[in-house]
Amino acid sequence: MKYSKKIKLSIVVPIFNEKETLPILLKRISSVALPDIQMEIILIDDGSSDGTGQFLDTLVGNDLYRVITHTKNRGKGAAIRSGFNVAQGDIILIQDADLEYDPKEYPMLIAPILEGYADVVYGSRFVTTHPRRALYFFHDFANKLLTFFSNLLTGLNITDMEVGYKVFKRDAICDIIPKLTANGFNIEPELTSYVAKYNLRLYEVGISYHGRTYMEGKKIYWHDGLKALWYIIRYNLF
């Protein structure tokens, strides 16, 4: 696909208590080679209490970054929505701040959109030839179960609904952004339900996955899976 202007990529980074990993992530993003693409990095501090805010203060004034601060923790979904609302890019990519996902894979994630055959791209941790850390069986099982149930109601055939890497062509989701209401991890099934309802062209790309243990800072728990199940029903049937 040929664009009449330089492409802009908005990288939306929801952050909650990631003081240790965020500087590393930003270095990795800055090292990504994306010729002829302009980047803006939108950093949303969702009520961090570990000093993340002080680090973000050092970035104010740098034209590459846009910093948004939530005074209270509102959840990943609320942070993503805040990022979407100010994103100016032709393509919008969600990037977790915990180093589980590798920015060097941006080129292959945005390629289906740049080449003109996709409106949305999801990464997949389950259909991939890239390195994938082996961790918790029940997390793996729950992710696959939630994806199966989501597919049952959306009619899609994706393999990883809960994946952190989701990429959107801005023109394709401009009508969806104002309708998003999710505050927590339920942002994943909500986005997926709208992708299906709007008949957007969705592709998957196999990605690497460097999962964290709870000792290393993982923040998702079993009750988040139960909530996700309810929200899959709510967003698709009501």
C-alpha positions in Angstrom: 0.0 0.0 0.0 1.3 3.5 -0.9 0.6 6.4 1.5 0.6 10.0 0.4 2.5 11.1 3.5 5.0 9.7 6.0 3.5 7.0 8.1 3.3 7.7 11.9 3.2 4.8 14.4 1.7 5.5 17.8 3.1 3.1 20.5 0.7 3.0 23.5 2.4 1.8 26.7 0.2 1.2 29.7 2.4 1.3 32.8 1.8 0.3 36.4 4.9 0.1 38.7 7.4 -0.7 36.0 10.3 1.5 37.2 12.9 -1.2 36.6 11.7 -2.4 33.2 10.6 0.8 31.6 14.0 2.4 30.9 15.1 -0.9 29.3 11.9 -1.0 27.1 12.4 2.5 25.9 16.0 1.7 24.8 14.7 -1.4 22.9 12.0 0.7 21.2 14.6 3.3 20.2 16.8 0.7 18.6 14.0 -0.6 16.3 14.8 0.1 12.6 11.6 1.5 10.9 12.8 3.5 7.9 10.3 6.2 6.7 8.1 5.7 9.7 7.8 8.3 12.4 7.2 7.1 15.9 5.4 8.7 18.9 5.5 6.8 22.2 2.6 7.4 24.5 3.4 6.5 28.1 0.4 6.2 30.5 1.3 6.0 34.2 -1.7 4.3 35.7 -1.2 5.4 39.3 2.3 3.9 39.9 3.7 4.1 43.4 7.2 2.7 42.8 9.0 5.8 41.4 7.8 5.3 37.8 6.4 8.8 37.8 9.7 10.3 38.7 11.4 8.6 35.8 8.6 9.7 33.4 9.2 13.3 34.6 12.6 13.1 33.1 11.1 12.5 29.7 8.9 15.6 29.7 10.0 17.9 26.9 11.3 15.1 24.7 9.2 15.3 21.5 9.3 11.5 21.0 7.3 10.9 24.2 3.8 11.9 25.4 3.3 11.3 29.1 -0.2 10.8 30.6 -0.7 10.4 34.3 -3.6 8.7 36.1 -3.5 9.9 39.7 -5.1 6.6 40.8 -4.7 3.1 39.4 -7.6 2.6 37.1 -6.5 -0.6 35.2 -4.8 -1.6 31.9 -8.0 -0.9 29.9 -8.3 2.6 31.2 -4.6 3.3 30.4 -5.0 2.0 26.9 -8.1 4.1 26.3 -6.3 7.2 27.5 -3.5 6.4 25.0 -5.9 5.7 22.1 -7.6 9.1 22.8 -4.5 11.1 22.1 -2.7 8.9 19.6 -2.1 10.7 16.3 -0.6 7.8 14.3 -1.8 6.1 11.2 -1.1 2.8 13.0 -1.6 2.3 16.7 0.3 -0.5 18.6 -0.1 -1.6 22.2 3.2 -2.3 24.0 3.3 -3.7 27.6 6.0 -2.2 29.7 7.1 -5.5 31.4 9.6 -6.8 28.8 7.4 -9.9 28.0 7.1 -8.7 24.4 10.1 -7.6 22.2 9.9 -4.3 20.2 12.3 -5.7 17.5 9.2 -7.5 16.2 7.4 -4.3 15.2 8.3 -4.6 11.5 6.6 -7.9 11.1 3.6 -6.8 13.3 2.9 -3.8 11.2 3.8 -5.3 7.8 0.2 -6.7 7.1 -1.2 -3.2 7.6 1.5 -1.5 5.6 1.0 -4.0 2.7 -2.7 -3.2 2.6 -4.4 -6.5 3.5 -5.0 -6.1 7.2 -6.9 -3.6 9.4 -5.8 -5.3 12.7 -2.9 -7.5 13.6 -2.7 -9.7 16.7 0.5 -11.3 17.8 0.2 -15.0 18.8 2.3 -16.7 21.5 0.8 -20.1 20.5 1.3 -20.3 16.7 4.9 -19.2 16.4 8.5 -20.3 15.6 10.0 -17.7 17.9 11.3 -18.3 21.4 8.6 -18.7 24.0 9.3 -19.1 27.7 7.6 -22.1 29.2 5.9 -21.1 32.4 2.5 -21.8 34.0 0.3 -24.6 32.6 -2.9 -23.2 34.0 -2.2 -19.8 32.5 -1.6 -21.4 29.1 -4.8 -23.5 29.5 -6.9 -20.5 30.6 -5.6 -18.3 27.7 -6.6 -21.0 25.2 -9.9 -21.6 26.8 -10.8 -17.9 26.8 -9.7 -17.6 23.2 -11.9 -20.6 22.3 -14.9 -19.1 24.0 -14.3 -15.7 22.4 -14.1 -17.4 19.0 -17.3 -19.2 19.7 -19.1 -15.9 20.1 -17.3 -13.7 17.7 -17.0 -16.2 14.8 -13.3 -15.5 14.6 -10.6 -18.2 14.5 -7.7 -16.5 16.3 -5.3 -18.4 18.6 -4.4 -15.8 21.2 -7.2 -13.3 22.2 -5.4 -12.2 25.4 -2.1 -11.4 23.7 -0.5 -8.0 24.6 0.6 -7.2 21.0 -2.4 -5.7 19.2 -2.0 -3.4 16.3 -4.6 -1.3 14.6 -5.0 0.8 11.5 -6.3 4.0 12.8 -8.9 4.6 10.1 -10.3 1.2 10.8 -10.9 1.7 14.5 -11.7 5.5 14.7 -15.4 4.7 15.3 -14.5 2.0 17.9 -12.3 4.1 20.2 -15.1 6.3 21.6 -17.2 3.2 22.4 -14.5 1.4 24.5 -15.4 1.2 28.2 -13.1 -1.4 29.7 -10.9 -0.4 32.6 -9.1 -3.6 33.4 -7.8 -6.7 31.5 -11.3 -6.9 30.0 -10.0 -4.5 27.3 -8.8 -7.6 25.4 -12.2 -9.3 24.9 -13.8 -5.8 24.3 -11.4 -4.9 21.5 -11.8 -8.4 20.0 -15.6 -8.1 20.1 -15.5 -4.8 18.2 -13.0 -6.2 15.6 -15.5 -8.9 14.9 -18.6 -6.6 14.9 -17.0 -4.2 12.5 -15.8 -7.0 10.2 -12.3 -5.7 10.3 -9.6 -7.7 8.5 -7.7 -9.4 11.3 -4.4 -11.2 10.8 -2.2 -13.0 13.3 1.6 -13.0 13.4 3.7 -15.4 15.5 5.7 -13.6 18.2 8.3 -14.4 20.8 7.2 -14.4 24.5 9.4 -13.8 27.5 6.9 -14.4 30.3 7.5 -13.3 33.9 6.9 -15.2 37.0 5.0 -13.7 40.0 8.3 -13.2 41.7 9.4 -11.2 38.7 6.3 -9.0 38.7 3.5 -10.7 36.8 0.2 -9.0 37.7 -2.5 -11.2 36.3 -4.3 -13.7 38.6 -6.9 -16.5 38.3 -9.8 -14.2 39.1 -8.9 -12.1 36.1 -9.7 -15.2 34.0 -13.1 -15.5 35.5 -13.8 -11.9 34.9 -12.6 -12.3 31.3 -15.1 -15.1 30.8 -18.0 -12.9 31.9 -16.9 -10.0 29.8 -16.6 -12.2 26.7 -20.3 -13.0 27.2 -21.2 -9.4 28.0 -19.5 -7.8 25.0 -20.6 -10.3 22.5 -24.2 -11.0 23.6 -25.4 -7.8 25.2 
